[in-house]
Amino acid sequence: MNLPESAQSRADLIEHIRRLLDDLDANEAEWENSALGDFLEALAAWLTDCESAATLKEGRIDPNRPSWELFACALSAARVYE
């Protein structure tokens, strides 16, 4: 799967989402939040907690500045975030 950091454009994010779908199809048992409701809850929780530097690549991503990369990180994290 491509890394969320590679999402530097809308097209990159679309590719990231498609790879997440492929990963879900192939590895659903490895996803903590494979049901839509659980995934959305984890997505909201991760975005709430994401201001920690460790969560966002040692502060390289500004959680208060919307970006394709931040969105990709959030989607990837929501697969397993509790």
N, C-alpha and C positions, 0 to 999 in steps of 0.2 A: 504494500500500500504506500502511496506517496505520503510524505510527511506534511503536516499542516503548515510548516514554515515555507513550503514551496508555493503556497497560495498567495500569489502577488497580483492576481487579476481575477476578474469574474470567471473567465474561462478556466483558470487554475482551480478555483473553488468548485466549479461544476465538475471538473475531473475528480477532485477530492471526494465529493459527495458520491459520485458514481463508484469510486473505489470503496467507499464505506459500504455502499449497497452490496457490492460483490463480496466484501469481507463478511457482512452479515449473512449472506446466503451460504458462504463456505464455512463460517465459523460461529454460527449463532450461539452455540454453547459457551463460547468464550466471552460473549457480551453480557455484562451484568444487567444492562437495560435494553433488552431487545424489543420489548413492547413499547408502543408509541408513548403511552402515558408515562411510563417509567423513564423513557429517554428524555421526554420534555421536562419532567421534574428534575432529572439530573442536569440537564442543560441549564435550567434556571439556577440551580444550586451552584454549579460550577461558575457561571457568570457572576453570581453573588460573591463567591469566594476568590475569584481569580486575581484580585489585586496583590496577592502575595508574589514576591519576586520569583520564588522557586517555581510557582505555577506557570509563570510566563517567561520562561527562558532567561532567568536571572535579570529580569527587568528590561529585556530587550523589546518587549511588546508593551505598549501603553494600553492598559485595559480601559482607559477613558477616551481613547481615540479609535473610532470604528475602523476596521481594516479587514480585508479579505483573510489575512493571516489569523487575526483574532477569531473570526467566525469559524475558520477551519479548525483552529485549536479547540474551540468550544464544542464543535460537533464531534471531534475525535474523543475529547474527554468525556462527553456524555455517554459514550458506550459503556464506560466502566465506573463513572463517578458515583459515589454513595453519599 
